Amino acid sequence: MPRIRELEVFRMTLPYGRRPETALVKIMDYGGMVGWGEAVDPGEAGELERILPELVGRDWEHPSELGEIPGGAAGDMACWDLWGRMNGVPLAHALGGSRTSLIATVRLAADRSLESMVARVNRHVCAGYGHVTLDVHPGWDVEPLRAVRAAYPGLAIAVDGRGAYTEIAQLEALDAYGVVAIERPFKDLLTSADLQDRVSAAVAVEVTSVAELDDAVGLKAGRALLLRPAKFGSLGAVRLAHDHAMEAGWDIVCAGGLGAGLARAATVAVASLPGCSLPSDVAEPPRSAQVVLPPVDASGGVVAVPLTQPGLGHTVDEDRVRRMARESFRV
């Protein structure tokens, strides 16, 4: 029976992009076994010092018994990693995953020109990607999509509106270019449902709870779920959302957060579940920012699911964690 003897939290600023922040959680049981988790949400990371100490001294047989535990996604992930390592079970198998590899998509933000956008797509296609996801917003949608489609008639393309749209007609026009999915088009589910009635592409909605998903399914707000494990309070809730979406006949796009690699490793495990039928966004962050070995990465547009190592399936470079941490605390 696992019982946590001590824990450490490491706050980190990562060396890429806009220097995102993340927090890693290390837990240790009385036998010396270690589990790791990550909070990629700065708000959640700020709460760890206050709520994580409640985990110390608790007895449990399986992480599913803990529900929404103190520490949120990071504490829950660490408990799953610890349990998997103690029992010799990879996280993917512990959650019910069956895939050994994943088809990956790559997300491409708006660019300074159409030529530059097509050149970026070309680099990823040459690297083996058969699916790309283009970030779009009003004023940057039809033209870049038309340019990419003209250059790559057979490429699978999704678009991500990031909730920036208010008019259905703007997104309805994108359907003519054979997009696989229109992700997060609006901030409200009713407008998403209206869009789904008008387009052949699957509208993919993002939720942060099973209750929200059930509302979206009831409203017929889409035909796909954008599932971000880091947005849920526990991997058990993530698995339940997967099951509800699958039962509704929805496709699932599994997407990771930012962070130092641990959150991505958990996302890979979730993406191995049978309902995650669309290409997964699990190929970032860059290798240089990750503290896991081997790094979570795509090769030829494919991500391997680690099934030979227990828990998250990656070794944490603790020396690097301690060098990169801007502050830490231990309980």
Backbone bond lengths (Angstrom), bond angles and torsions (degrees), N, CA, C in turn:
res aa  C-N    CA-C-N  psi(-1)  N-CA   C-N-CA  omega(-1)  CA-C   N-CA-C  phi
1 M - - - 1.468 - - 1.527 109.52 -
2 P 1.349 118.17 119.35 1.466 119.70 178.97 1.529 111.38 -64.04
3 R 1.299 114.99 140.23 1.459 121.13 172.59 1.514 107.60 -144.94
4 I 1.314 116.74 118.49 1.462 121.01 -171.76 1.522 110.05 -77.04
5 R 1.327 114.41 124.69 1.463 120.98 -179.18 1.521 111.28 -90.11
6 E 1.330 116.73 -39.65 1.451 120.01 -179.39 1.524 109.45 -155.29
7 L 1.326 115.20 162.74 1.458 120.09 176.76 1.519 109.27 -144.35
8 E 1.341 114.79 156.36 1.451 122.61 174.94 1.519 109.06 -132.13
9 V 1.313 115.74 145.55 1.455 122.01 174.07 1.520 108.65 -122.02
10 F 1.324 115.99 133.25 1.465 122.56 179.93 1.523 108.47 -119.89
11 R 1.320 116.75 119.39 1.465 120.93 175.72 1.525 108.46 -93.37
12 M 1.339 115.78 132.61 1.458 119.96 -173.17 1.522 110.94 -134.83
13 T 1.330 115.76 145.49 1.465 122.75 168.21 1.517 106.56 -109.77
14 L 1.318 116.67 122.66 1.462 120.86 -169.70 1.530 111.98 -89.28
15 P 1.342 116.93 144.67 1.470 121.66 -172.04 1.521 114.22 -86.55
16 Y 1.348 117.41 57.06 1.459 119.09 174.19 1.526 109.29 -159.14
17 G 1.321 115.69 162.64 1.458 121.48 176.96 1.519 112.37 53.14
18 R 1.312 115.22 -130.44 1.460 121.11 178.84 1.524 111.78 -90.43
19 R 1.309 115.52 26.52 1.466 123.28 177.72 1.525 111.16 53.04
20 P 1.340 116.02 63.99 1.468 119.50 -179.74 1.517 111.48 -65.74
21 E 1.314 114.85 157.13 1.459 120.79 178.17 1.521 109.84 -103.46
22 T 1.310 114.88 151.47 1.454 121.14 176.00 1.521 107.91 -149.69
23 A 1.320 116.35 167.66 1.466 121.16 176.74 1.515 108.48 -137.63
24 L 1.333 116.38 132.46 1.451 122.29 177.14 1.522 109.50 -104.86
25 V 1.311 115.43 143.82 1.461 122.56 178.56 1.519 108.44 -118.70
26 K 1.316 116.04 128.19 1.469 122.13 175.11 1.520 107.94 -116.40
27 I 1.339 116.57 124.63 1.461 120.18 176.24 1.531 108.80 -116.52
28 M 1.311 116.50 150.98 1.465 121.48 179.84 1.521 108.42 -136.38
29 D 1.349 115.89 132.94 1.459 118.90 178.27 1.526 109.20 -90.61
30 Y 1.330 116.49 179.43 1.460 120.76 -175.11 1.522 112.64 -70.20
31 G 1.334 117.39 -15.36 1.462 120.20 175.89 1.507 113.35 -90.20
32 G 1.345 117.77 -0.81 1.459 121.59 179.03 1.519 114.19 91.76
33 M 1.329 118.30 1.15 1.456 121.28 178.24 1.529 109.09 -75.70
34 V 1.355 115.46 144.06 1.462 121.41 -172.25 1.528 110.47 -119.27
35 G 1.326 116.39 144.14 1.458 122.95 171.41 1.514 109.54 -131.88
36 W 1.339 115.91 149.48 1.458 121.23 -177.09 1.525 110.82 -124.36
37 G 1.339 116.18 147.74 1.454 122.51 173.79 1.510 109.66 -142.60
38 E 1.339 115.60 170.82 1.466 120.03 -177.40 1.518 110.33 -144.06
39 A 1.332 116.08 139.49 1.467 123.28 172.91 1.520 107.74 -113.90
40 V 1.337 116.70 110.46 1.459 119.87 -178.55 1.522 111.98 -92.09
41 D 1.321 117.34 -6.46 1.456 122.51 177.50 1.522 108.65 -89.93
42 P 1.356 118.51 116.01 1.472 119.27 -177.96 1.518 113.06 -55.91
43 G 1.350 118.00 -34.40 1.460 120.29 178.69 1.508 111.31 -63.30
44 E 1.356 116.23 -45.55 1.460 119.84 178.61 1.521 110.37 -65.70
45 A 1.338 116.65 -40.52 1.462 120.03 -179.86 1.526 110.83 -58.89
46 G 1.340 116.59 -34.95 1.448 119.82 -179.80 1.513 113.91 -69.75
47 E 1.333 117.44 -18.37 1.457 121.71 -178.86 1.532 112.59 -91.04
48 L 1.330 117.57 -12.12 1.462 119.79 -170.66 1.518 112.84 -61.59
49 E 1.312 116.77 -39.82 1.469 119.56 -176.43 1.530 111.46 -62.99
50 R 1.333 115.16 -30.28 1.459 119.10 -176.89 1.522 112.17 -82.70
51 I 1.351 117.97 -39.18 1.466 119.75 -169.07 1.523 114.97 -105.72
52 L 1.339 117.30 -24.59 1.467 117.98 -176.75 1.522 114.47 -62.66
53 P 1.339 120.18 -36.27 1.465 118.74 -178.63 1.528 114.45 -55.28
54 E 1.339 117.74 -19.10 1.462 120.02 178.38 1.527 112.26 -65.99
55 L 1.328 117.23 -16.53 1.463 120.07 178.58 1.526 112.37 -73.95
56 V 1.324 116.71 -27.21 1.462 120.42 -174.53 1.528 110.46 -65.00
57 G 1.335 115.42 129.62 1.450 121.82 176.99 1.515 115.17 87.32
58 R 1.333 118.70 -2.67 1.473 121.03 -179.45 1.536 109.95 -79.56
59 D 1.316 116.37 139.85 1.468 122.81 175.23 1.526 109.35 -99.80
60 W 1.333 115.74 139.94 1.462 120.21 177.02 1.528 108.75 -160.75
61 E 1.322 115.15 152.33 1.468 120.21 179.49 1.520 112.08 -94.51
62 H 1.342 116.66 -36.65 1.459 121.97 -175.71 1.520 108.19 -146.09
63 P 1.350 118.82 144.05 1.467 120.01 -177.77 1.524 113.88 -57.82
64 S 1.318 117.55 -28.58 1.464 119.79 -179.04 1.529 111.93 -62.90
65 E 1.323 117.39 -20.89 1.466 120.62 178.66 1.529 112.13 -72.13
66 L 1.327 116.21 -20.52 1.458 120.21 -171.03 1.519 113.22 -82.14
67 G 1.347 117.29 -18.79 1.454 119.78 -177.99 1.515 110.41 63.19
68 E 1.341 115.75 -142.64 1.469 120.58 177.58 1.521 107.05 -83.41
69 I 1.321 115.45 91.57 1.459 120.46 -171.28 1.517 111.65 -80.90
70 P 1.327 117.34 160.27 1.460 119.94 172.98 1.525 109.82 -57.33
71 G 1.319 115.87 135.02 1.455 119.57 -177.10 1.500 112.42 103.38
72 G 1.343 116.89 -5.87 1.449 120.06 175.19 1.507 113.36 56.91
73 A 1.332 116.08 -144.29 1.451 121.83 -174.60 1.528 112.00 -60.63
74 A 1.326 117.85 -36.05 1.464 120.38 -177.63 1.527 111.29 -68.48
75 G 1.333 116.92 -47.58 1.455 119.77 178.57 1.512 111.96 -64.77
76 D 1.339 115.94 -40.02 1.466 120.32 178.30 1.521 111.00 -63.26
77 M 1.333 116.85 -45.32 1.460 120.57 179.35 1.524 111.36 -60.36
78 A 1.332 116.18 -41.81 1.462 119.70 179.58 1.525 110.96 -62.88
79 C 1.337 117.04 -38.24 1.469 120.05 178.96 1.524 111.21 -67.34
80 W 1.328 117.80 -40.61 1.465 120.58 176.46 1.536 110.58 -63.72
81 D 1.338 116.29 -41.61 1.465 119.76 179.36 1.528 110.15 -63.55
82 L 1.342 117.09 -44.87 1.466 121.13 178.73 1.525 110.60 -61.31
83 W 1.330 116.78 -47.42 1.474 120.40 -179.64 1.529 110.63 -60.89
84 G 1.330 117.17 -43.30 1.454 120.14 179.53 1.513 112.16 -62.78
85 R 1.319 117.20 -41.95 1.471 120.56 179.69 1.524 110.92 -67.27
86 M 1.323 117.04 -38.60 1.463 120.17 179.54 1.522 112.40 -66.14
87 N 1.346 115.95 -31.30 1.466 120.52 -174.96 1.525 113.61 -107.33
88 G 1.327 116.93 3.59 1.450 120.49 178.12 1.517 114.08 66.99
89 V 1.353 116.96 32.97 1.463 121.51 -175.49 1.528 109.74 -117.73
90 P 1.339 118.61 124.71 1.465 120.00 173.36 1.520 110.67 -63.96
91 L 1.326 117.29 145.83 1.457 120.93 -178.42 1.520 111.51 -58.26
92 A 1.321 117.54 -38.72 1.469 119.87 179.87 1.522 110.64 -57.33
93 H 1.319 117.99 -44.85 1.459 121.16 178.95 1.524 111.62 -69.85
94 A 1.328 116.49 -36.56 1.460 120.04 -179.99 1.530 111.26 -62.09
95 L 1.333 116.75 -32.85 1.454 121.33 -179.96 1.522 112.71 -86.04
96 G 1.338 116.98 -12.77 1.466 120.43 -178.99 1.503 113.91 103.39
97 G 1.337 117.58 14.13 1.459 120.44 179.56 1.515 112.30 -73.66
98 S 1.334 115.29 153.00 1.463 120.01 -177.42 1.519 113.22 -129.32
99 R 1.332 117.53 -12.22 1.462 119.40 -177.98 1.522 111.18 -78.29
100 T 1.320 115.42 148.47 1.463 121.16 174.65 1.526 111.39 -99.87
101 S 1.331 117.26 -16.23 1.463 121.78 177.61 1.521 109.25 -152.72
102 L 1.330 116.04 161.42 1.459 122.71 -176.24 1.515 110.11 -127.18
103 I 1.330 116.06 140.30 1.458 120.29 168.34 1.525 107.22 -78.65
104 A 1.317 116.59 130.65 1.462 121.11 -175.05 1.521 111.24 -106.62
105 T 1.316 115.48 147.05 1.453 121.28 166.62 1.519 108.09 -104.66
106 V 1.308 115.91 164.18 1.464 120.21 174.48 1.522 107.32 -126.09
107 R 1.326 116.57 131.73 1.466 121.32 -178.59 1.526 109.55 -91.50
108 L 1.332 114.95 132.41 1.458 120.61 -177.57 1.521 109.72 -122.15
109 A 1.317 116.59 118.39 1.460 121.75 179.71 1.524 110.16 -72.92
110 A 1.328 115.77 166.06 1.463 121.11 176.74 1.526 109.95 -56.31
111 D 1.325 115.86 146.24 1.458 121.49 -174.95 1.521 110.35 -116.45
112 R 1.324 115.34 175.83 1.469 119.83 -178.69 1.523 112.19 -78.10
113 S 1.335 117.51 -19.65 1.459 121.00 -179.58 1.518 109.74 -156.22
114 L 1.338 115.93 161.62 1.455 120.37 176.85 1.518 110.71 -65.55
115 E 1.324 116.38 -38.15 1.472 119.92 -179.62 1.529 111.33 -63.01
116 S 1.322 115.13 -41.28 1.462 119.23 178.60 1.527 110.62 -65.85
117 M 1.329 117.46 -40.07 1.465 120.88 178.66 1.523 110.63 -62.16
118 V 1.328 117.13 -47.02 1.463 120.15 -179.75 1.526 110.21 -63.03
119 A 1.328 117.31 -37.07 1.467 120.53 178.51 1.523 111.02 -64.58
120 R 1.332 117.11 -39.28 1.470 119.81 177.79 1.522 111.02 -65.94
121 V 1.327 116.27 -43.09 1.461 119.03 176.62 1.522 109.99 -59.66
122 N 1.322 116.69 -41.72 1.463 120.64 -179.96 1.516 112.01 -58.60
123 R 1.337 116.74 -41.91 1.469 119.82 179.71 1.523 110.98 -60.63
124 H 1.322 116.83 -40.98 1.465 119.40 -178.51 1.525 111.81 -74.40
125 V 1.320 117.09 -36.50 1.467 119.56 175.96 1.530 109.96 -63.08
126 C 1.310 116.29 -42.93 1.468 120.07 177.60 1.525 111.82 -64.58
127 A 1.339 116.99 -25.83 1.468 121.29 177.86 1.518 112.30 -82.37
128 G 1.349 117.09 -2.63 1.456 120.08 174.97 1.518 116.01 111.23
129 Y 1.336 118.20 -3.18 1.465 120.23 179.75 1.529 110.33 -72.66
130 G 1.332 115.60 133.17 1.455 121.23 176.00 1.509 112.15 -108.65
131 H 1.347 116.67 5.88 1.463 122.02 -177.45 1.519 108.46 -147.91
132 V 1.327 116.90 132.64 1.462 121.24 175.26 1.526 108.69 -129.42
133 T 1.321 115.35 153.77 1.460 121.87 175.79 1.520 107.58 -121.40
134 L 1.324 116.40 119.44 1.454 121.69 -177.52 1.522 110.03 -97.85
135 D 1.314 116.93 126.44 1.459 120.36 171.48 1.533 108.01 -71.73
136 V 1.333 116.12 130.62 1.458 120.26 179.60 1.525 109.39 -129.21
137 H 1.320 114.75 157.72 1.457 121.77 174.07 1.517 107.59 -156.07
138 P 1.328 118.35 163.62 1.463 119.34 179.62 1.527 111.39 -52.94
139 G 1.315 116.23 123.65 1.453 121.64 -176.74 1.519 113.20 100.16
140 W 1.321 117.34 -15.71 1.474 121.68 176.95 1.529 107.40 -139.75
141 D 1.309 115.98 79.68 1.461 119.40 -178.52 1.517 112.56 -150.50
142 V 1.319 118.97 -69.97 1.462 120.29 -175.74 1.522 111.69 -63.75
143 E 1.317 117.68 -46.93 1.472 119.91 -175.99 1.531 113.23 -63.07
144 P 1.339 119.83 -49.67 1.476 118.19 177.87 1.518 112.44 -63.37
145 L 1.331 117.09 -37.95 1.458 119.23 179.12 1.524 110.38 -65.02
146 R 1.333 117.03 -42.09 1.461 120.70 178.24 1.533 110.55 -61.77
147 A 1.320 116.91 -41.59 1.466 120.38 -178.62 1.518 111.54 -65.85
148 V 1.329 117.01 -43.77 1.463 120.21 -179.97 1.524 110.27 -67.43
149 R 1.333 117.19 -41.37 1.463 120.24 179.64 1.526 111.53 -64.55
150 A 1.340 117.01 -37.76 1.463 119.96 178.31 1.522 111.36 -65.15
151 A 1.334 115.97 -37.03 1.462 119.82 -179.50 1.520 112.36 -76.09
152 Y 1.349 116.97 -31.22 1.472 122.02 -175.72 1.529 109.79 -135.40
153 P 1.326 117.14 79.65 1.472 120.30 -176.38 1.519 114.37 -59.25
154 G 1.329 117.96 -29.40 1.456 120.44 -176.19 1.513 115.02 -99.48
155 L 1.316 117.79 3.33 1.463 121.44 -176.51 1.529 110.66 -75.41
156 A 1.327 117.17 136.16 1.463 121.38 174.18 1.533 108.10 -77.57
157 I 1.334 116.59 126.00 1.462 121.94 -175.16 1.525 109.69 -129.62
158 A 1.330 115.77 133.93 1.459 122.42 167.71 1.518 107.81 -117.40
159 V 1.326 116.72 159.00 1.461 120.74 175.26 1.522 108.31 -125.06
160 D 1.337 115.41 148.76 1.463 121.57 -178.31 1.524 108.34 -124.57
161 G 1.343 116.22 113.63 1.453 120.68 -178.45 1.513 114.59 -84.99
162 R 1.340 117.19 -13.06 1.461 121.65 178.51 1.534 113.25 52.51
163 G 1.333 116.01 30.41 1.458 120.49 177.49 1.508 114.55 69.91
164 A 1.345 117.70 19.00 1.460 120.80 -173.69 1.521 113.85 -87.49
165 Y 1.333 118.08 -7.41 1.461 120.47 -173.08 1.522 112.10 -98.27
166 T 1.346 113.89 152.10 1.455 121.45 173.73 1.521 111.39 -125.78
167 E 1.334 117.76 -19.34 1.459 122.63 -177.42 1.520 110.69 -108.74
168 I 1.313 116.73 128.32 1.455 121.62 -179.67 1.523 111.56 -66.43
169 A 1.328 117.63 -38.19 1.461 121.05 -175.16 1.517 112.10 -58.84
170 Q 1.327 117.34 -33.87 1.462 120.44 -179.47 1.522 111.64 -62.16
171 L 1.324 116.92 -38.25 1.459 120.85 -179.70 1.523 112.34 -88.04
172 E 1.308 117.03 -28.35 1.457 120.44 178.32 1.526 110.42 -59.61
173 A 1.332 116.74 -34.05 1.460 121.06 -179.59 1.526 112.45 -64.80
174 L 1.326 117.58 -25.90 1.460 120.54 -178.14 1.522 112.08 -71.40
175 D 1.313 116.85 -22.27 1.466 121.06 -176.38 1.524 111.71 -62.59
176 A 1.320 117.03 -24.75 1.468 121.01 -178.33 1.520 112.24 -67.89
177 Y 1.334 117.33 -13.37 1.465 120.52 -176.38 1.525 112.39 -101.61
178 G 1.319 116.35 16.98 1.462 120.11 172.46 1.509 114.88 66.62
179 V 1.329 117.68 39.79 1.460 119.44 178.96 1.529 109.46 -74.60
180 V 1.322 115.15 145.65 1.466 121.02 179.44 1.523 110.52 -74.15
181 A 1.315 116.31 -42.09 1.468 120.75 -176.19 1.522 110.05 -149.92
182 I 1.327 115.00 149.15 1.461 122.69 171.30 1.521 105.97 -113.74
183 E 1.321 116.40 105.29 1.455 121.27 -174.02 1.528 111.27 -90.42
184 R 1.323 115.36 141.19 1.471 123.74 172.28 1.532 112.89 43.52
185 P 1.343 117.96 55.01 1.461 118.32 -175.91 1.527 113.56 -69.31
186 F 1.348 116.81 -40.58 1.458 121.52 -175.08 1.526 110.33 -130.92
187 K 1.305 115.24 166.84 1.457 120.07 177.87 1.523 112.46 -85.13
188 D 1.334 117.07 -13.41 1.458 119.02 -179.26 1.522 110.38 -119.50
189 L 1.315 115.78 149.57 1.459 122.05 -174.74 1.521 112.72 -74.74
190 L 1.330 118.57 -32.01 1.461 120.21 -177.85 1.521 111.56 -63.96
191 T 1.331 117.26 -41.78 1.460 119.74 178.52 1.518 110.47 -68.88
192 S 1.325 116.86 -35.13 1.472 120.06 175.64 1.525 110.54 -62.20
193 A 1.324 116.28 -39.95 1.466 120.11 178.42 1.521 110.70 -63.41
194 D 1.320 116.73 -39.83 1.470 120.95 178.16 1.522 110.40 -63.67
195 L 1.325 116.48 -42.48 1.464 120.09 177.85 1.521 111.19 -62.91
196 Q 1.338 117.36 -43.08 1.468 119.66 -178.81 1.523 111.23 -60.86
197 D 1.312 117.88 -31.33 1.468 121.14 177.41 1.523 111.78 -67.20
198 R 1.332 117.00 -20.48 1.462 120.20 -171.38 1.526 114.17 -106.45
199 V 1.334 118.00 -11.68 1.466 120.17 -175.66 1.517 110.38 -123.79
200 S 1.341 114.98 155.88 1.463 119.82 177.24 1.519 111.72 -86.87
201 A 1.338 117.35 -24.34 1.464 120.77 177.28 1.526 109.40 -65.41
202 A 1.323 116.31 152.63 1.462 120.77 174.64 1.520 109.26 -75.38
203 V 1.315 116.94 126.43 1.456 120.88 171.15 1.524 107.48 -82.91
204 A 1.322 116.74 126.46 1.471 121.76 -177.77 1.519 109.10 -108.11
205 V 1.327 116.00 122.01 1.459 120.69 179.65 1.529 109.25 -105.16
206 E 1.323 115.02 149.90 1.468 121.03 177.45 1.516 109.04 -108.56
207 V 1.320 116.60 133.26 1.456 122.19 178.57 1.527 108.48 -131.20
208 T 1.332 115.41 167.39 1.464 119.78 179.79 1.520 112.36 -122.28
209 S 1.336 116.23 8.74 1.456 119.55 177.99 1.516 109.24 -156.58
210 V 1.324 115.91 161.08 1.459 121.00 177.29 1.525 110.11 -65.61
211 A 1.326 117.82 -36.82 1.466 121.13 179.22 1.525 110.91 -61.52
212 E 1.338 117.44 -42.61 1.457 120.85 177.34 1.527 110.83 -62.71
213 L 1.318 116.11 -40.42 1.465 119.61 178.84 1.520 110.60 -62.76
214 D 1.320 116.79 -44.83 1.457 119.81 -179.90 1.535 110.92 -61.49
215 D 1.325 117.21 -36.88 1.460 120.36 175.21 1.524 110.68 -62.69
216 A 1.341 116.32 -44.00 1.464 120.82 -179.16 1.523 111.24 -63.53
217 V 1.320 116.60 -41.48 1.466 120.84 178.26 1.522 109.97 -64.26
218 G 1.341 117.06 -43.90 1.451 120.97 -179.86 1.516 112.92 -61.82
219 L 1.343 116.91 -34.80 1.457 121.92 179.86 1.523 112.39 -84.63
220 K 1.326 117.19 -5.83 1.472 122.50 -174.72 1.523 109.95 55.62
221 A 1.342 114.21 46.66 1.457 121.41 -176.06 1.516 113.30 -76.73
222 G 1.313 117.79 -3.57 1.446 121.37 179.47 1.506 110.56 179.16
223 R 1.338 114.68 -171.68 1.461 120.81 173.82 1.523 110.81 -129.07
224 A 1.332 116.12 11.14 1.466 119.36 -179.10 1.523 109.57 -149.42
225 L 1.315 114.50 151.40 1.465 122.69 177.91 1.514 109.14 -112.09
226 L 1.335 116.36 127.51 1.462 121.11 169.63 1.519 106.01 -89.94
227 L 1.320 116.41 104.57 1.466 122.69 -171.43 1.516 110.27 -102.13
228 R 1.333 115.97 112.46 1.464 122.04 177.29 1.530 107.95 -111.10
229 P 1.327 118.52 103.20 1.465 120.25 -178.11 1.520 114.04 -54.41
230 A 1.337 117.82 -34.40 1.464 120.51 -177.63 1.520 112.65 -65.59
231 K 1.328 117.82 -17.60 1.462 121.50 -179.01 1.528 112.52 -85.25
232 F 1.329 117.05 -10.73 1.458 121.34 -179.23 1.521 109.71 -98.47
233 G 1.313 115.88 158.87 1.455 120.22 -178.42 1.508 114.49 -77.49
234 S 1.353 117.45 -18.31 1.458 120.06 -178.35 1.518 109.59 -157.44
235 L 1.316 115.60 156.77 1.465 119.92 175.76 1.522 111.16 -69.43
236 G 1.333 117.21 -26.46 1.451 119.97 174.38 1.526 111.09 -62.54
237 A 1.340 117.01 -41.15 1.462 120.91 177.34 1.520 111.19 -67.78
238 V 1.329 116.41 -35.39 1.469 120.69 176.57 1.524 109.80 -62.08
239 R 1.347 116.03 -45.59 1.459 119.53 179.68 1.537 110.69 -63.45
240 L 1.306 117.77 -37.55 1.463 120.57 179.30 1.526 110.73 -67.02
241 A 1.338 117.11 -40.83 1.468 120.27 176.63 1.527 109.98 -61.58
242 H 1.321 116.81 -43.08 1.471 121.14 175.69 1.522 110.52 -55.39
243 D 1.314 116.56 -47.68 1.461 120.83 -177.07 1.529 111.69 -63.70
244 H 1.338 116.83 -41.77 1.461 120.17 -179.99 1.527 110.97 -65.93
245 A 1.337 116.64 -41.47 1.464 119.57 178.84 1.523 110.90 -64.77
246 M 1.314 116.08 -41.68 1.463 120.35 -179.90 1.529 110.73 -64.27
247 E 1.330 116.38 -42.19 1.467 120.18 178.81 1.531 111.69 -63.41
248 A 1.338 116.69 -30.20 1.462 121.02 179.29 1.524 112.00 -81.09
249 G 1.329 117.54 -4.20 1.451 121.06 -178.61 1.514 113.68 81.44
250 W 1.336 116.70 15.95 1.463 120.98 179.82 1.528 110.16 -84.68
251 D 1.344 115.62 146.60 1.463 120.93 167.42 1.525 108.69 -77.92
252 I 1.325 116.44 163.85 1.464 121.03 -179.51 1.527 109.32 -133.13
253 V 1.325 114.86 129.32 1.465 122.48 169.05 1.519 106.01 -103.14
254 C 1.311 117.56 119.12 1.465 120.79 178.74 1.525 108.80 -96.83
255 A 1.327 116.29 127.28 1.459 120.45 -175.39 1.518 110.46 -131.65
256 G 1.324 115.36 142.80 1.453 121.16 -179.99 1.512 111.78 -93.06
257 G 1.315 115.45 177.14 1.453 120.44 175.31 1.506 109.53 -98.47
258 L 1.289 115.74 -155.25 1.455 120.96 174.75 1.528 106.54 -88.16
259 G 1.317 116.94 -127.87 1.451 119.08 171.60 1.506 115.45 88.71
260 A 1.332 114.00 -170.04 1.459 122.75 -171.11 1.518 113.52 -105.16
261 G 1.328 117.37 14.10 1.463 120.46 174.98 1.511 115.48 114.22
262 L 1.336 117.70 -28.52 1.465 119.86 -178.75 1.527 111.55 -68.07
263 A 1.336 117.20 -44.01 1.461 119.77 178.03 1.519 110.30 -62.60
264 R 1.321 117.02 -37.01 1.466 120.57 177.47 1.523 110.79 -65.35
265 A 1.319 116.93 -39.52 1.467 119.70 179.20 1.521 110.74 -61.48
266 A 1.337 116.75 -40.68 1.464 120.03 177.10 1.519 110.75 -66.35
267 T 1.337 116.92 -36.62 1.459 120.59 178.54 1.519 111.05 -64.80
268 V 1.321 117.59 -39.11 1.465 121.22 176.77 1.528 109.92 -59.99
269 A 1.335 116.27 -43.20 1.467 119.91 179.24 1.523 110.85 -61.09
270 V 1.338 117.17 -43.78 1.466 120.69 178.73 1.525 110.62 -64.99
271 A 1.330 116.41 -39.84 1.463 120.61 -177.91 1.521 112.69 -66.41
272 S 1.328 117.48 -14.31 1.466 120.03 177.21 1.518 112.42 -78.82
273 L 1.348 117.48 -7.29 1.456 121.32 178.88 1.530 110.53 -66.70
274 P 1.324 117.89 151.72 1.466 120.66 -171.45 1.522 114.93 -64.78
275 G 1.334 118.21 -26.49 1.458 119.75 -178.01 1.515 114.57 -80.98
276 C 1.333 117.86 -10.14 1.474 120.98 -178.77 1.524 108.45 -81.37
277 S 1.318 115.28 80.47 1.454 122.73 -166.72 1.523 114.04 -91.65
278 L 1.323 118.29 -17.69 1.458 121.35 179.78 1.530 109.69 -98.86
279 P 1.346 117.94 155.04 1.466 120.05 180.00 1.518 112.18 -52.03
280 S 1.313 116.11 140.92 1.460 122.64 -171.87 1.523 111.68 -99.28
281 D 1.318 115.26 146.27 1.460 121.98 178.20 1.528 108.46 -96.57
282 V 1.328 115.73 82.54 1.466 119.90 -175.45 1.524 112.05 -133.76
283 A 1.325 117.59 19.57 1.465 120.16 -173.35 1.525 113.90 -96.92
284 E 1.302 118.66 0.33 1.450 122.39 178.15 1.526 107.92 -118.82
285 P 1.314 122.02 165.50 1.452 128.93 7.72 1.522 112.34 -79.39
286 P 1.338 117.84 177.36 1.464 119.76 -179.44 1.520 111.99 -61.05
287 R 1.314 115.36 152.41 1.468 120.86 -178.64 1.523 111.82 -55.78
288 S 1.342 116.45 -34.95 1.468 120.30 -175.71 1.522 113.09 -65.99
289 A 1.349 117.21 -20.05 1.467 120.19 -178.43 1.513 112.41 -97.39
290 Q 1.326 118.34 -5.39 1.456 120.85 -173.31 1.526 111.70 -89.18
291 V 1.322 114.58 149.46 1.463 120.50 178.92 1.522 110.56 -113.67
292 V 1.348 117.02 10.80 1.459 120.59 179.73 1.519 110.18 -105.82
293 L 1.324 115.20 146.98 1.465 122.44 178.39 1.524 109.01 -124.47
294 P 1.342 118.42 126.67 1.465 125.34 -8.13 1.513 110.93 -70.50
295 P 1.345 117.74 158.67 1.467 119.37 177.57 1.527 111.18 -62.55
296 V 1.321 116.27 153.07 1.462 121.20 173.95 1.518 106.82 -78.21
297 D 1.318 117.25 117.30 1.454 120.06 -171.28 1.516 109.50 -154.43
298 A 1.323 115.67 162.27 1.459 121.76 176.26 1.519 109.02 -106.56
299 S 1.308 115.62 144.21 1.460 121.83 174.21 1.518 107.39 -127.10
300 G 1.321 115.93 117.35 1.447 119.41 -177.58 1.516 113.07 63.05
301 G 1.345 116.86 31.42 1.448 121.05 -179.86 1.512 114.05 76.42
302 V 1.345 117.22 13.81 1.464 122.24 -178.53 1.526 108.75 -126.65
303 V 1.339 116.46 137.72 1.464 122.35 177.37 1.521 108.17 -112.84
304 A 1.322 117.12 126.76 1.462 121.13 177.78 1.524 110.22 -77.10
305 V 1.308 116.57 140.11 1.465 122.30 173.87 1.526 107.26 -91.63
306 P 1.344 118.79 118.66 1.463 120.04 -176.77 1.527 111.51 -71.34
307 L 1.319 115.87 112.36 1.465 120.70 -176.82 1.525 113.10 -119.13
308 T 1.319 116.65 1.23 1.467 119.04 179.96 1.521 112.03 -99.81
309 Q 1.340 117.34 -10.04 1.457 121.58 179.48 1.527 109.00 -118.88
310 P 1.328 118.69 141.96 1.470 120.77 -178.61 1.523 112.14 -74.79
311 G 1.321 115.31 168.36 1.459 120.70 178.59 1.515 111.27 65.39
312 L 1.315 116.99 -140.15 1.460 121.72 -179.36 1.519 112.73 -65.51
313 G 1.334 116.66 -15.63 1.463 119.63 175.68 1.508 115.00 84.27
314 H 1.325 117.51 9.70 1.458 121.74 -179.59 1.530 108.93 -134.80
315 T 1.309 115.44 148.04 1.460 121.37 174.29 1.520 108.92 -88.47
316 V 1.311 117.34 135.08 1.465 121.43 177.56 1.524 108.93 -89.98
317 D 1.330 115.62 127.47 1.463 121.46 176.42 1.533 107.45 -79.76
318 E 1.339 115.10 88.25 1.460 119.25 -173.06 1.515 112.19 -66.46
319 D 1.320 117.84 -33.15 1.469 119.03 176.86 1.527 110.63 -60.23
320 R 1.321 115.66 -41.99 1.463 119.10 179.19 1.521 110.99 -68.10
321 V 1.322 117.12 -38.99 1.466 120.54 176.47 1.522 109.98 -55.47
322 R 1.313 116.25 -47.29 1.466 119.77 -176.61 1.530 111.08 -68.61
323 R 1.330 117.58 -32.56 1.464 119.85 177.29 1.532 111.09 -70.19
324 M 1.334 116.67 -37.26 1.464 120.70 -175.62 1.525 112.95 -83.21
325 A 1.332 117.28 -21.72 1.464 120.44 -175.49 1.531 110.74 -64.95
326 R 1.327 115.92 130.90 1.459 119.03 175.71 1.527 111.09 -86.69
327 E 1.345 116.19 -20.27 1.458 120.92 171.79 1.528 108.36 -162.17
328 S 1.318 115.45 159.59 1.469 120.01 179.04 1.513 108.64 -153.16
329 F 1.322 116.02 162.02 1.456 120.94 172.31 1.522 108.52 -147.25
330 R 1.320 115.82 153.66 1.466 122.61 -178.50 1.518 109.45 -127.18
331 V 1.353 114.16 142.46 1.475 120.26 176.03 1.515 108.28 -119.92
